[in-house]
Amino acid sequence: MRRAMRPVLFALVALGAFWLLVAWLQPRMAFFPWRGIQETPSSAGIGYRDLKIPTADGQLLHGWWLEHRTPRAQVIYWHGNGGNLSLWLDVLVDIHRRGFSVLAVDYRGYGASTGKPSEQGLYRDAQAVTEFADKELRRPGPRMIYWGRSLGCAVASFAAARYKPDAVILESPFADVRTLFSGNPLMLALNLFATYRFPTAKHLEGYQGPLLVLHGDADTIIPFAAGRKAFERAASQQKTFVALKGADHNDLHADHPAYWKAIEEFLSR
């Protein structure tokens, strides 16, 4: 009996060890935060409010409110999985200069925000930020746009399914974690033990409003097909997909001739 049980016990111990390894690895593979603040909108000559937004589970998120005097719309921007607000400053400044008020917040564990990042933690951050924006920052008249990039698409779509903005813009999304690794058997095996899902496509099933998805067709980080799949599963009947020809994941999409053209056409509709 003991001999017969040894392989079973060994397998259980191996599975337990593998699960612990995946639990340790997944936040390190999903999040690449920079701590602190290296640069602010002041360096670009833009006035802003420095914000501290509390979450329901006791974290304090650091954010910037770049208010435009005559905004075309109000934007809540969720950045990608790397860096902090300082790294994304050029993007935020570009959006603001084109006539938008912009709220951008570092996820927990990023920049000057407290805590450690996790998938469920980012969703709690999204809840805190959207509720704060509605109560403290939203002005009558300008429409509200949720704007996400890369990992931020999962956060923006989560918020959109619950708080119903006037429009959603997603750059380089993925349907879920599994679609990121569809061609990698090892990563698919690891994903069986992972708890992170980031189901952007599932979130988009709960959003019916206008949706614009932009994705570089030469993206080497998030496969173009993963972005297309997220778009196809979206429930919205007012959705538009734009392929940025030749653009890789970390290219500055604002320099792509189709980037702002697509956004302007979307907003005009």
N, C-alpha and C positions, 0 to 999 in steps of 0.2 A: 504493500500500500504506500509506504513512504517513498519507495523508488518511483512508483507511478505518479506520485504527486509532485516530484521534483521538477519535471518539465513544466508543469502547470504553474508552480510557484515562480520558477525562473521567468516564464513568459509574463506573469503578472508584475513581477519586479521590473522587468525590462520595459513593459508598457508604461508603468508608473514613472520610471526614470525618463522615458521619452516624452511623456506628457509634461513633466516638470521642465524639461529642456525647451519644449515648444513654448510653454508659458513664460519662460525667461527670455526666449528669443523674440517673440512676436512684437512686444513694444519697441525693441531695439531695431527691428526691421521696418516698423511702421512710422516711427517718429525720429526726427533728427533736429531737435530744438537747439537754438542758440539762447543762452541766458543773457539778461541785461538788455540795455538799449544803447545802440551804437550811434544812431542818427535819428533825428526827428523831422517833422514837416517844416520846422523853422529853417532848416538848412536849405530848403527849396523856396523859401520866402512865403510860406503858406501858414496862416494862423490856424490854430487848432485847440481843442479842449483835451486835456489829459484826463482819462477816465479810470475809475476803479469800479468794477461791476461785481457784486457778490453773487455767488451761485447758491443753489439750494442746499448743496452739501458742504458749504463752508469755505470754498475757495474764493480767491479774489483775482479777477481777470483785469489785465491792463489793456486799455484801448485808446484809440484816437478818434475824435470827431472832427472831421474836416468839413465844416459847414460852408456851403456856397450861398452867396447873397441872393441869387435868383436861380434856384436849382431846377433843372429839367426833371430830376427825379432824386429820390433818396436811396442810397445803396448801402446794404450791409454786405461787406466783403469778407469771405472766408478764404484764407490763404492756404498754400500747399503744406506738405509735411516737413519742410526744411526751413531753417533760419528762424526769424522772428519778424516783427513789424518793420524793423530797420531794413532788413533784406528786401522786403516788399514795398519799400517806400516809393521807388520810381513808378511802380504800377499804380499805387494809390494817388500819387500826385498827378499822373496822366489822366486818371478817371476824373479827379476833381477839376482839373483845368479844362476838361471838356464839358463842364457845366453841371456836375453832380455833387451833392453833399454825400460824404462817405463816412461810414462807421466801420472801423476795422479793429479787431480785437485779437490779441494773442491767446491761443488755447492755453489751458492749464499746463504748467511746466515749460512754457515758451516765454522768452523775453522777461518781463517783470511780473508775469502771472504766477501765482502760487501753485503748488501741487505737482502731480506727475500725470502725463497724458495717458489716456486709455480710450478705447472706442466709446464706451458708455459715458466716460467723463466728458468727451467732446460733445456728446449729445446734450449733456447737462449744461455745458457751456453755451450751446446754441439756444437752449431754452432761456437761460439768463439774459443773453444778449438781445434776443428778439423782444422779450418782455420789457427790458430796459428801454430799448429803442422806441417801442410803442408808447410807453408811459412818459418818457423824459425827452425824447428827441424828435419824434415825428411831428411834422407840421402839416396843417390842412392844405390840400391842393396837390403838391408833388406826389407822384406815385412811388410806391416802395418796391425796390428790386433786390432780390437775394442773388448774390454773385459769388460763385465758388470756383476754385481752381484746383485740379488734381484731387488730392485727398479732401480738400475743402468742398468738393462737389457732393460728397457723401453727407457732410454737415449741412450744407445749404439745402439739399433735397430733403433731409430729415426735417429741417425747420419749415420748409415750404409745405410739406404734407400736413403740418399741424397749425401753422399760423397764416397760411393763404396770402402770400404777397401778391402784388399786381403783376409781377413778371419774375422769371428766373433765367439767369445766364450761367451756363456751366462750360468751363474750359477744361478739356482733357479729362473727362470723367471715365469711370469704369463701372460696369454693371454691379460687380461684387468682387471680393477678393479672389474667388475661384477663377473668374475670367482673366485675371492678371497672369495666372500660371497655367493656362490651358495647355501650353506646349511644354510644360516642365513637370514630368512625373514625380520627381523628388519633392518639389514644392507642393504639388497636389496632395502627396502623402502627408506632408507636414500639416497641411491645411485641415486634414481630417481631425487632428488633435487640437487645432487652434480654436479660440473663441471669437476672434475678430472676424467680422463679416463685411462691414461697411457696404450694406446692400443699397447702393444708390438707385438701382432700377426698381427695387421694391418700394423705396420711399416715393419715387416718382409715380407709382401707381395711385398714390393718394393725393396727387396734385393735378388740377384740371386747367390751370391758367396758362398764359403764354410762356413758351419755353424756347430758348435758343441754346443749342449745343455746338461748340466749336472744338475741332480736334485736328491736330497736325497729322497728315497721312504718312509722315516719316517718323512718327513718335517711337522711340526705342525704349521708353520707360513704361508707358501705359499703351498697350496695343490699340491701334486704330479700331480694330474689330470690337474691343471691349467698350469703347466709347459709343460705337454704333449700336451695340446691343443695349446699352443703357437708354439710348434715345428711342429705339424701337419698342421697348417695353413701357415707355412713359405713356400715361393715360391721356395726356393733353391732346386735344384736337387742334390746338394752335401752336404746333411745334415745328421748329426749323433746324435742320442739321447743315452745318457748313464745314467742309473739309478745307483745311489750310494747306495748300499744295506745297510739299517739300519741307514743311515745318516739323522739327523735332520737339521733344517735350520741353526742353529748357531754352528753346529759342524765344527771343522777345517777340511775342506774337503781335505786339502793338506796331512793330515794324513791317509786318506782313501786309501787303496791299489789300487783302480780303478781310482783315481783322475788323477794323473800325467801320468799314463799308457794310459788313454784315450786321454789326451792332446797330448802326444808324438805321438801316433798312428795317430791322426788327422793331426798333423803338417807334419808328414812324407808323408802323402798322398797329 
